[in-house]
Amino acid sequence: MTRRIVVADAGPLIALARIESLYLLRQLFGCVFITTTVHDEILPPNAVFADTDLLLNTLAEGWIEVVEVPKSDYRLLNPGVDAGEASSLQLANHRRELGDHVLIVMDDRAGRLEAKSRGLAVMGSAALIGLAKTEGLIPAARPLLEQMVASGYFVGPTTVSAVLADVNEFR
């Protein structure tokens, strides 16, 4: 049986937590998988961030499933990919080998290029907000994108403009 699997990297989880919109992942995809490496990146031991409680509460809800990355001979093509992204890519590749349809939610350029070079579907935080608008889950994408940028999370102006054009939110 082919399943649709969504694997999230740390960046989009942090970005969505900053704007209190993690719920969009659940509404769009139901269950989301993260690796133990990504878990440790978003909730490092003894660290307290403004979003820590929201992330902890969201994980306690159970729709984000933390999984170990299976051992394999997976090798990165791009040395610029960090540990969390690498673990997400490895999990996505493993699930695809099992026959699942996989989507990776990832913002980092090196990780996205790695995913695309391996034929994996990838979506960033900004596109996810655009999809939420298209699906009628939010009334407008612009406020969330502006809030994300204002929170210090980097989303390039070209990306913001492209998403807003895709969802017909012109200035």
KAWO-V745266 format. One record per residue. PSI is psi in radians with two decimals (999 if undefined). D_CENTER is the distance of its C-alpha to the mean C-alpha in Angstrom with 2 decimals. Layout:
psi->PSI d_center->D_CENTER
psi->PSI d_center->D_CENTER
This chain:
psi->2.21 d_center->24.57
psi->2.28 d_center->21.43
psi->2.74 d_center->18.34
psi->2.12 d_center->15.04
psi->2.33 d_center->12.34
psi->2.17 d_center->8.58
psi->2.19 d_center->7.05
psi->2.47 d_center->3.86
psi->2.97 d_center->4.82
psi->-0.74 d_center->6.67
psi->-0.96 d_center->6.41
psi->-0.60 d_center->4.00
psi->-0.76 d_center->5.79
psi->-0.80 d_center->8.79
psi->-0.81 d_center->8.79
psi->-0.59 d_center->8.72
psi->-0.71 d_center->11.15
psi->-0.54 d_center->13.31
psi->0.29 d_center->13.98
psi->0.79 d_center->14.34
psi->0.40 d_center->12.05
psi->-0.52 d_center->9.92
psi->-0.44 d_center->12.39
psi->-0.64 d_center->10.96
psi->-0.79 d_center->8.38
psi->-0.76 d_center->11.65
psi->-0.60 d_center->13.77
psi->-0.68 d_center->12.00
psi->-0.17 d_center->11.31
psi->-1.69 d_center->13.46
psi->2.45 d_center->12.41
psi->2.41 d_center->9.08
psi->2.43 d_center->9.75
psi->2.69 d_center->9.09
psi->2.87 d_center->11.84
psi->-0.57 d_center->14.57
psi->-0.78 d_center->13.92
psi->-0.74 d_center->10.44
psi->-0.81 d_center->12.35
psi->-0.46 d_center->15.06
psi->-0.70 d_center->13.11
psi->-0.41 d_center->11.90
psi->1.19 d_center->15.32
psi->2.60 d_center->17.87
psi->2.40 d_center->21.39
psi->0.10 d_center->23.62
psi->2.45 d_center->21.20
psi->2.05 d_center->21.05
psi->2.93 d_center->18.80
psi->-0.52 d_center->19.04
psi->0.04 d_center->15.86
psi->-0.84 d_center->16.96
psi->-0.73 d_center->18.68
psi->-0.76 d_center->15.97
psi->-0.77 d_center->13.54
psi->-0.79 d_center->16.59
psi->-0.69 d_center->17.62
psi->-0.78 d_center->14.36
psi->-0.62 d_center->14.46
psi->-0.42 d_center->18.14
psi->-0.40 d_center->17.61
psi->-0.08 d_center->16.68
psi->-0.22 d_center->14.05
psi->2.04 d_center->11.45
psi->2.15 d_center->13.33
psi->2.16 d_center->13.69
psi->2.64 d_center->15.25
psi->2.51 d_center->17.29
psi->2.21 d_center->16.77
psi->2.56 d_center->19.98
psi->2.39 d_center->22.49
psi->3.13 d_center->22.84
psi->0.42 d_center->24.14
psi->2.25 d_center->20.81
psi->2.34 d_center->21.31
psi->2.54 d_center->19.09
psi->-0.52 d_center->20.49
psi->2.03 d_center->19.17
psi->-0.15 d_center->20.29
psi->0.03 d_center->18.01
psi->2.24 d_center->14.93
psi->3.07 d_center->14.51
psi->-0.74 d_center->14.79
psi->-0.80 d_center->11.29
psi->-0.76 d_center->10.06
psi->-0.75 d_center->13.35
psi->-0.66 d_center->13.00
psi->-0.76 d_center->9.74
psi->-0.71 d_center->11.67
psi->-0.76 d_center->14.73
psi->-0.79 d_center->13.54
psi->-0.78 d_center->12.33
psi->-0.75 d_center->15.68
psi->-0.80 d_center->17.58
psi->-0.62 d_center->16.44
psi->-0.70 d_center->17.32
psi->-0.47 d_center->20.63
psi->-0.09 d_center->21.24
psi->0.06 d_center->21.11
psi->2.66 d_center->17.85
psi->2.20 d_center->15.93
psi->2.39 d_center->12.44
psi->2.27 d_center->9.29
psi->2.28 d_center->6.54
psi->1.90 d_center->3.15
psi->2.46 d_center->4.43
psi->-0.54 d_center->6.92
psi->2.32 d_center->9.82
psi->-0.82 d_center->12.67
psi->-0.75 d_center->14.17
psi->-0.70 d_center->11.27
psi->-0.73 d_center->10.79
psi->-0.70 d_center->14.58
psi->-0.79 d_center->14.80
psi->-0.82 d_center->12.67
psi->-0.69 d_center->14.84
psi->-0.38 d_center->17.94
psi->0.08 d_center->17.48
psi->0.36 d_center->17.13
psi->2.46 d_center->13.63
psi->2.37 d_center->11.87
psi->2.51 d_center->8.82
psi->2.42 d_center->7.25
psi->3.05 d_center->6.26
psi->-0.78 d_center->6.23
psi->-0.78 d_center->9.93
psi->-0.61 d_center->10.19
psi->-0.72 d_center->8.37
psi->-0.68 d_center->11.07
psi->-0.73 d_center->13.55
psi->-0.71 d_center->13.01
psi->-0.67 d_center->13.56
psi->-0.83 d_center->16.70
psi->-0.66 d_center->17.83
psi->-0.02 d_center->17.59
psi->0.29 d_center->19.64
psi->-0.41 d_center->17.39
psi->2.62 d_center->17.94
psi->-0.48 d_center->21.12
psi->2.53 d_center->19.79
psi->-0.59 d_center->16.73
psi->-0.85 d_center->18.74
psi->-0.70 d_center->19.12
psi->-0.71 d_center->15.46
psi->-0.75 d_center->14.80
psi->-0.69 d_center->17.98
psi->-0.69 d_center->17.14
psi->-0.82 d_center->13.88
psi->-0.77 d_center->16.12
psi->-0.46 d_center->18.92
psi->-0.10 d_center->16.99
psi->0.01 d_center->16.86
psi->2.24 d_center->13.28
psi->2.07 d_center->13.95
psi->2.07 d_center->13.35
psi->2.59 d_center->16.31
psi->-0.55 d_center->18.98
psi->-0.70 d_center->19.08
psi->-0.80 d_center->15.48
psi->-0.82 d_center->16.32
psi->-0.73 d_center->19.60
psi->-0.75 d_center->18.29
psi->-0.78 d_center->15.97
psi->-0.66 d_center->18.93
psi->-0.70 d_center->21.30
psi->-0.55 d_center->19.35
psi->0.28 d_center->19.62
psi->0.71 d_center->23.18
psi->1.43 d_center->22.84
psi->2.71 d_center->25.32
psi->999 d_center->27.02
